[in-house]
Amino acid sequence: MAKEIKAVVKIQIQAGKANPAPPVGPALAQHGLNIAEFCQKFNEATKDKIGFVIPAEVTIYKDRSYTFKLKTPLASELLKKAAGIEKGSGEPNKKTVGKVTKTQLKEIAEKKMADLNTTDVEQAMKIIAGTAKNMGIEVKN
């Protein structure tokens, strides 16, 4: 018989830098999880993705055991890295802060395919292009 699920918590943590301090500690402690153990497992699983913010979905069961599923880094983080910028524009429609090529856009779309609601690379590129536009990043041919 499958375990009974108590809660599903979605959190975003810097890869390899999970610690019991907020936001991780309070989000998981209220469900009775061993925070130190979770942090250790998360850091071990994300040590190859240092520098990115990794979304994770933690499924907590009634017996206080848990499983977590890592997602791909945020599209905005991948775009910032590709454009070589620190942060997005405060006025995305007026001020452009960086540029990415169609090739870079396609690479990012292919990385994010698992987390997007499409199986078509062209549609995924449009989704990522929309994120880029909202960040003030121009897409060049």
Secondary structure, DSSP 8 states (H G I E B T S, - for coil): ----EEEEEEEEEETT---SSTTHHHHHHTTT--HHHHHHHHHHHTGGGTTSEEEEEEEEETTS-EEEEE----HHHHHHHHHT-SS--SSTTT---EEEEHHHHHHHHHHHGGGSS-S-HHHHHHHHHHHHHHHTEEEE-
